[in-house]
Structures are given as C-alpha cells and as structure tokens.
Amino acid sequence: MVLRRLRTPLIVLIVIFAVSVLGLTLVPGPPDPNGGGPGPRMSSLPAVYFISYTATTIGFGEIPYAFSEQQRLWVTLCIYLSVIGWAYTLGTVFAMLQDKNFLNAVAVQRFARQVRRLREHFFLVCGYGETGRLICKALDELGYRAVVIEKDETKVGDLELQSYSADMPALCADAGEPDTLLFAGLTSRYCRGVIALTNDDSTNLAVAIAARLLAPALPALCRAEHAETVNNMASFGTRHIINPFEQFGEYMALALHSPAAYHLLLWLTGLPGTTVTRHRDPPVGKWVLCGYGSFGKVMTEALENASLPVTIIDRSPPVDPAHHWIKGDGTGADALAAAGIREAVGIVAATGNDVNNLSIVVTAHQMNPGLFTVLRQNQVANRALFDAFESDFTMVPSEIVAHECLAILTTPLLAPFLAAVRKADDAWAEALLQDVTGRFGWDVPAVWSVAINISQAPSVYRLLMRHEARLKLGDLLRAPVTGRPELACRALLLLREGDPPRLLPDADQEILLGDQLLFVGDETARKELGLTLFNAHTLNYVLTGLDSPGGLVWEWLAARRRAKDAAHG
C-alpha cells in the first residue's frame, strides 16, 4: 500500500534526477583558458555526485571545476525542479500518514503481529463496553491474557490507558467481520475462548456464527438481549448464550424459591476483589412493576411463577386481561397510588432509564418505606447514585454477563455445581452457605477446578500410577508447611467418568485417575495445592510429613542412611 501511494512521487523524483544528470553531461563546460575552444563536458560520475547533493538541497560547491554559464543555468533549473519534486513527494508522504485508511491498515498489521507473537493462552473479547471492561479487568486479575476488538475508537484508547499487568492487544474494527476475527487469533492454538459482548445483537450473532464455523471446538459465549437472536444462536449450536434479563429473572426466581441458594450463587460467581452483601429475602405478597420491556416481562414471569400478584405500570399498556395494568411511568405518585403501592410488599423499577428508575423507587419509598426494591441499573457510571439508595436487589446487565462469562470460561465445573444448587432445598443451601462464608468470609473467594491427569496434577498422577498407591482427598488438602495444617479450601464437586456427580465430597473420598474436582477457598490455598499437585517432593511431605531430599544422588544417600538405621535398630 505504501509503495502504491508513493509510486507517482518516486517516479517524478527519478525522472528529475535522470534528466538533471543527462543535462549536465550534455551541457558544455567552461572554455579552455588557453584558447582551445569549449571545455570538456562533465562525465557521468561527477554529474551523478553533483546532482545527488544538489537535489537534496545540500549543495556545497561546483566540482570538479568552476561551471560554465550554460552549466549554471542548467543547474539552476535542476534546483527548482528538485525542490518541486521533493515538495510533492513529502506532501504525499505527510498526507498518507494522516490518511485514516492507511493508519487503520498499519494498526491492523501491528495488531495481527502482536497476536501472532503471543505464546500464552488468551481470550478473544469482542466489545469493550461496560461488560468488556469488567471481563478484561477480571481476566487480568486472574492471570489471563485478552485480545480485544472494539468498534469505538474512544473505547480502544481507554483500554490502552488502563494499568493492566499484561499488554492486551486491541483493534478498532467491526467484530462481525470474519477477517477481523482471524486477525485477532480466533483460529490460534493459544485462543481459549471467544466472548461476544457488543451492544448489537446482530454483531454478536455474526461472531457466534464465525466461531462455530471457523473454530468449532472453541467455547463461544455470546450476549443476546432479544428472543429472536437467542433462538437464532441456539439453532446452530452456540454453546453459551447469555441474556442478562433472563439470567436475572432466574436469579429472582431462585431468590424467591431458595434465598440461601441465591446468595451462594452470587458469592461463587462474583467478580474477584468484590464483597457480597446478604440482603433480606424477597417477601411474599403484592408486587408493583414499572416498565414492561424485556426486563419487565422476565420479572413479571418470575413473580407470577412464584404465585405472587403483580400490578404493571407502563406508558403504553397492551390489551391484556391476564394482568392488572396502570397507565403511567411510575415516577409520579398518582400512578403508584393507583397501582396500590401502599399495600404492596415489593416494587420493581425496570425501565431503560436510570434516572427514572431511581425516581420511581424514591417516590415509592416515601409512600411505603418498607418496600422490597428491585432496581435496574443500566449504566455502571451511575453506581454512586444506586449505592446511595441501597436497594435490596440491583440488576446491572453488564455485571450479570461478566459473572456468567467468567464462571463458564475460567471454571467449567462451576456450571454443573450451580445447577445442582438450584435444584437443592433451601436448608441444604443455607447450611453450605453458613459453612463456607463462616470459613472464608463474604469476600468473593477463589474458585478453581483440578483434573487428576499428567498436565494438571503430574505428581499425583505419577503416584496413582503405582498399583498399590491410594490417596484420600483429606490427605491431599494439607498445607506444605510445618505441622501440615488443613488448607483453607473446600471441595464442592467431584466428577468421575461413569458415576453421578458427587456434591461436597468428604475427607475420606478416594481420589482416582481422571477425577475432576471443584474447589473454593482463598488464593493462598489455591497456590499451595497447585504446588502439591505439581511437585513430587511437596506431595511426599504433605502425605508423610517427611522432607525428602531432592535429586538422585541425595535420594540414594538418604535411602542408604535409612537402611543403615534400620539395620542398627
């Protein structure tokens, strides 16, 4: 592209240079001082040398001798021609450097080169809005790399200003184009998953299709806010489709059915570095809902499935005798009073405007201070206002999508465990919640999974390859320090091929090759368990309490000493 844009200026410069040299070789030199007629013409090499430093505006004299009047006239013409040629060339260069298409081409090539040079696993994030920002921050804190595609140049610039621990290559482009996804490493062997988080369902759909066709083995997580898009994605086998409104509707239904299970889910899927606050349980009684959009429909269904009566306030209520409707927007006291807010136990502010939602709940609380409030927050930037109000439930679409994505991508075993939690009774969930939060607090814990194989647990794998070796879970979960105290973690799930999932395996559970385990605990326990799984000497100390020497020579000497001590004993 550069050579194509500079083709004409370069040809002009070459022609000027060639004509100038040719002219100098043809113009007669100064007359012979001895009266022998015109002097000799300049040869080719001196002409090339002279034009080389004159055409670049350097010029430091007439060589190899003083010029004739004809030569000086020709050189004057050459000087003006060369200045014009260089001005034209430099102008073309500067115009090209400011051309948006050229800059985009350079950025794409630089971005593709950065992605090709990556030699560690990364996630491909399409869309750096509020959700994308949360995802990238969480991935960075968890030690994962991300490659970002974002259509808004301002957001790309914002990403480059973030203080991430590792560089995150970013490209300003349309993620819906397959070539863009290929540049971003969709088919790279280091890509661990693709996350479509743009605010356009059609773009997310295009990403889902491209991932399915170009990288079918790659996990793809796609955001979709419309039922048509969800059905379209599901029709060609998209593995994970996240609708934040439906997801929160499921959360609400779970909170109504099993409050402890709901809080356990929030605690396990929270963003790293945050703290979960346990709110009061949703009450049973009459509810008022303001705003019958995508979120309002899901919330109405969740409340009605729990056999709770709902009165809906909307500016354009449809003809629907199945529901009780009040025409209005909910920000005024009249509509709320007509909906029976004083007799209600809860209110849902479900409009797409944050200011209106806050106005609704503030007005409702003035009329009924004991209301249970469910508040929709559309923009993360308004967090300070929503935190000041302190609602019981705050639905932030970007955070819901981020929670779900992180849970699926970083800890695949968490999904089957949460599915089991949703089906469990509230007493079981309450007992587990009290146990784990009593041990680890309400700060979002570390949640990780381990497979007993050669890549994730080589020391345990080699131990279990011995036919006589047996290993219990409780023996493994000890710290590799003096006294071998229990690790600050708990096993939540064990998956074994051919067996049903085992929830909360106890310390006597035998570990076999191929087992998959889900743990929750603090980050220190995660690191210490990882050391035990990878280091044979650490594993030996954890199991026996004996600090075995490292290396073949030291092991041989230690074995001789033990044999000698046994003989003398």
N, C-alpha and C positions, 0 to 999 in steps of 0.2 A: 504493500500500500504506500509506503514512504517513497519508494523508487518511482511508482506510478505518478504520484503527485509532484515529484521533483523532476520528472523526465524533461519537460519543456525548458525549465530554467537551466538544467545541466547542459542540454543541447545548445542553448543560447551562449552559455559561457564557453563551451568547447569551440563553437564557431567563431566567437570573438577572438579567442586565443589563437586559433589556427590562422585566421585572416591577418591578425596582427603580426604573427611570426612570418607568414608568407610575404607580407608587405615589406617588412624590414629586410628580408633577403633580396627583394627586387629593387628597392629604392637605392640609388647611387650614393656612395659615401662622400666625404669631404674631398675637394680637389687636392691633387698632389702638389705640395708646396714647391716642388722643383719644376713645376710647369709641365708635368707629364700628362695632363688631362684629368678626368674624373678619377677619384679614388676607388678602391675596391669596394664591392658590396659586402655587407655583413654576412658571415656564414651562418649556418643553421643553429649550431650550438650556442654561440653568443646571443643570437636572436631569441632562442627559447629562454635562455637565462635572463636576458633583459626583460622580456615580457612577463616572466614569472614574478619578478619582484615589482614590476611596474603595475601590472594588472591587479595586484593585491594591495595597491596604494602604499607600498613600502618605499620604493624608488630611492636610490642613493647615488646616482651619477650616471654619466654616459660612458659606456665601455664598449670595446677596448680602447676607443679614442673618441675625441670630440666629434659629435654628429654634424652632418651637413644640414643645410637649411631644409632640404627635402625630407631628410630623416626626422628632423624635429617636428616638421608639420605632420608627418605620418604618426609619430609618437603621440602628439597632442590629440589627434583623432582617436588613437587607440586608448588613451587615458579616459576620455569621455565615454567611449563605448564600454570599457571595462567597468567604470563606475555604474553606468546604467545596468549592465548585466548583473553586477553584484547586488545592486539595489533590488532588482527584480527577483533574484534568487533568494536573498534574505527576507524580502517581503513575503514570498511564497512560503518560506520555512516558518516564519512567525505566524502567518495565517493558518498554516497546517497545525501548529502547536496549540492554537486556540480553537480549532475545529472540534466540535463535540463528538462527531463520529470517530475522528482519529483518536481522541482521548479515550473514548469508550473501547475502541479496538485495542489500544495499549493496555487499558485496565483489564480487559478480558484475558489477554495473553499473560499479563503478570499474575492474575488470579489463577489461571489454569496451571501456570508454572508452580505457584505456591502449593496448589492441591496435589500436583504430581510428586512434589518433593516430600509430602507428608509420609512418614514411616511409622505412624501410630494410628490406632483406631479413632474414628471421628463420626459424628452425627451430622447429617445434612439437614439444616434448618431453613425452611422456605418461609420467609416473612419475619421481619424484626420489629414487630409492633410490641404491644404490651406483653403478650404471651411469649413471643420470641425472646424478648429481653429477659423475662423470668427464666425461661428454659436455658438460655445461654449462661446466665449467672449461676444457676443451679448445677449445670454440667461442669462449669469451671470449678466450682467448689468441690465437686465430686471427683475431679481429676480427669475429666473427659474433654476432648477437643470438639469443636464445632466448626462447620463451614456454612456460611450464611449467604442466602440470596434474598435481596430486598429491592423492590421496585422504586422506593422513595430514596432519593439521593441524600436527603437530610438525615434519615434514619441510619443510612450507611455511615455517614460522617459521625453520628452519635456513637455508633458501635466502635469506631476507631478511637474515640476518646475515652472509652471505658478502660478501667485498670484491671483487665483480666490477667491471670497468672500466665497464660499461654496465648500466643497470637491466634486470632480467629480470622482466617481469610474471608473477605466479604466482597460480593459483587453486586453492583446496581444493575439489575436486569429483571426480566419477566420470568418468574419461576415456572410458568406454564409452558415454556418452550423446551422441547426435549434437548436441543443442543446446549442450552444453558445448564440443564441438569447434568449432562455428560461432562461439561467443563468443570462442574462442581464436584465431580467424583462419584456420581451415582453408581457407576459400574466398577469403582475401585475396590480392590480386595480389602482395603482398610475401612471402608464405609460400613458402619454397624446398623444404620437405620436412617430413614428419611422421615421428616416431620413437616407436614404442610399446615402452616399456621396463618396464611394470609387472610385478609378480611373479605376476600372474594371467593365464594363457593366454587365458581367455575374454574378459577385458577387451582384451587385445592383438588378439584376433580381431575384436572389435567395432570397434576403431579401424581395423583393416585394411579391414573392410567399408565403414565410413563414408568412409574416404579414397578407396576405389575408386569409390564411387557419387557422392560429393559433389565430389571433386576428382580425376578420373581421370588428369589429366596430371601430378599431383604425385607425386614419388617417395616411397614409403612403405617404411620399414624397421621390421620387427616382430620382436620376440623371441618364440620359442616353444620350449618345453622338452619337449613331448610330440609323438610322431609323428602323432597324430590331428589336433592343431592345425596342424602343418606341412602335412599333406595338405589340410586344410580351407582354409587360406590360399592354398595353391597352386591349388586348384580354381577360384577366382575371380580369378586373375591377379595376386596380390600379387607385386610385382617382387623384393623383397629380404626373405627370411625367414632369420633368424639363430638357429640353435640352438647355444648355446655348447659343448655337449658334442660335437656332430657336428663343429663347427668345430675344436675341439682335437684330435678324432680325425684330422681331415685334416692338422692340423699335425704330429701324431705320425707319421702315415704318411709325410708329406713328410720329416720328420727322419730316419726310417729309410731312406728311398729316396735322399734328397739333402740331407744336413745343411747344406751351404752355401746351398741354396735356402731352407731353413727359416730360417736366420739372416738371410738377405736379406729375407725376408718380414717377420720381426719388426722389423727395422731400419726398413723403409719404412712400416710401419703402426703404429709405436709412438706413444704419446701425446707431444705436444710437451713439451719440458723434461725428458724422461727419458733414461736411458742404457741401451743394450742391452749385456748381458754375454754373450760367447760361451762356452757350456758345451761339455763334451765330447760327442762324438756317441754316440747310443744304441748299446749293444753288441749283438752277435748271440749268442743263447743262450737259456737257460730264463728265463722271467719268472714272477713271482708277483703276482696281482692280488687286492686286498682290497676287497670291496663290489661286488656285481653289480647296481647300479642303472642309471640312464640313462647315466651317465658310464662305469661299468664295462663295460657292453655295447659301447659305442662303442670303448673302448680294447682290449677283447678282439678285436673285429673287426679293428682296425688292426694289432695284433700278429700275428694269425693270417694276415692278408693278406700280411704280410712273412715268412711261414713260420717264425714263432717259436713254440715251445711255451709254453702258458700254463696255470698251475695257479691255480684260483679259490678264494678263501676267502670264504664267505658264511654268515650265520647260518641262512638257510633255503635251502639249495641245492636247485634243482629236479631232477627226474629227467631228466637229460640226458647220455646216454652219450658225446656228442660232445666233452665237456670233462672235465677232471680236477678234481673238487670236493673241498674240505675244509670240514667244518662248523666254524664258529667266527667270530670277529670280527676276528682278526688282531692284536689288541692284546696277546695273550698269546704267550709263546714256544712253547707246545706246538703251537698251530695253525700257526705259521710253520715250525717244525721239521718237522711232518708234510707241509707243502707243499714241503719241500726248499729252504728259504731259503739254506742254506749252499752249495748247488750252483748257485743262481740267479745271473744277472748283473744283474737289474733287478727292481724292485718298484713297483707302482702302488697308492697309497693313495687309493681312490676313493669313500669313504663320504661321507655328507652332514654329518658332524660333524667340525669342525676339530680338536678335542682328540683324538678317536680317530685321525684321520689322522696327527697328529704322534706319538702314542703308537706307532702301527704302524711308522713309519719309524725312530723312535729305537730301538725294540726290534730291528727287522730289522738296523740298522747295528751294533748290539752283537754280533749273531750273524754278520754278514758285512759288514765295513767297506767293502768295495769295491763295494757295490751301486750301480747307477744308479737314482736315485729320481725318480719322477713323483708329485707331491703335489698333491692337490686342496685349494684354499683357498676356502671358501665365503663367508667374511666378510672384507671389506677391513680391518675394525678389528683383525683378528688378524695384520696384516702384520708387526709386530715379531717375533712368535714364529716365523713362517715365514722371515723374513730371517735370524734367528739360526741356524736349522737349515741353510740354504744347500743346498736340494735342487737337483738338476740341472734339472728342469722343474717349474714351479709353475703349475697351471691355476687361474686366477681367472676365473670366468664373467663377472663384471661388466666386467673389463678386456678380455676377448676380444670381447664385444659392442660395447664402446666403440670398440675398434680398428677393427672391421669397419664400424661406422656412420660413423665419421669418414672412413675411406678411400673409402667409396661416395659420401658426401654432398659432401665438400669437394674430392675429386679423382677424378672419374668415370673418367678414363683409367687410373687405377691398377689397376682390376679387370682389364682385358684384359692389362696388362703382367704382373701376378701370375699370371694364367692361363698365360701363355707361360713364366714362370719355373718353374711347377710341371711343365711338360712338358719343360723343357730338361734336359740331362745335368748331372751334378754338377760336372764340370770347368769347363763354361761358367759355371755359377753361382758357383763358387769364384773364378774369375778376376775376374768382375764384383764380387763381394763384396770381394776384396782391393783392387781399384782404387778403389771408392767410399769404403770405410772408411779406406783409406790417405790419401785426399784430405780427407775430411770428418770422420773420427773415428767413434766408436761412439755419440755423442750422436744422438738421433733427429733427422734432417735436415728441412729444409723440402722438401715435395713439392708441386708445383703443375702445373697444365696451362694451356696457352695455345691459343686458336684464332685463326688469322690472318683476322680479319674486322674490320669497321668498329667494333665495340663493344669488343673486347678488344685490338686492335692497330691503332688508326687510322692511326698514322704509317706503319707497314709496309704496311698496306692501300693507302694512297694512293700509296706508292712503287711497289708492284707493279701498280697500275692503269695505269701507263705501259707501253706495249707493249715498249719496249726495256729496261726495268729487269729485272735479275736479282739475286737475293740468295741467298748461301750461309749455311748455319747457322753456320759458324765466324766469319763476318764479323759476325753479329748478336750472338754471345756474347762481347762485349768490354765492359769497364767504361768508362763515360763520364768518365774521368779522364785526366790526363796520361800518355801512353805507351800508353793503351788496352790494359791487360793483360787476359788471359782472365778471364772471370767464374768464380767458384768454384761452378760448377754443371755438370751433365752432362745431355744429352738421353737419355732412356731409351726413348722410343717416339714414332713418327710415324705418324699415321693420315691417309690420303688416300683420298678417295672413289674407289671403283673399284679400288684397289690393296690388296694384303695388308698387314697391319701390318709396320712396319719397326722392328726392335729395335735399339737403340743406334746411331742414325744418326750418321755421322761429320761432320767439319767441312766436307767438300765437298758435303754433301747440299743440293740446291737447295730453297728454300722457295717454295711456291706458295700462291695464294689458296685459302682453305678448309682448309689443313692444320691438324691438331691435334697439339700437341706436349706430351709429359710430361717434366718436368724434376725433378732432385733436386740439392740444394745447400744453401748456407746462406741465412739470411734476407736478408743484405746483397745477395747476388747476385739474389735474387728482386725486391727493391725496385729495383735498378739496371736489371734487364731490363725491369721494368714501366715505368720512366721512358723507356727507349729505345723501347718499343712505343707509348707514348702521345705523346711529344714529337718533332716532326719535326726540330727543331734538334739534339736529343740524338742522334737516329738518324743525322743527317748527320755529326755529329762522330765517332760510333762507326765509321761506314763510311769516312770520308775523313781523319779527323784534323784537319779544318779547323773552326774555331769560327766558324760563320756568324752574322752579325748577325740580330737579331730585328726584325720589323716591316717593313712595305712600304717605308717611306722609307729605312731603313738598308740593306735588301737592294738597293734601286735604286742607292744611293750606292756600295755595295760592288761592284755589277756594273759601274758606270762606272769605278771605280778599276781593276778587273781588266782592263777593255777598254783603258784608257789605258796600263796597264803592258804589255799585250800589244803595243800599237801602238809603244811606245818600244823594246820588246825586239826 
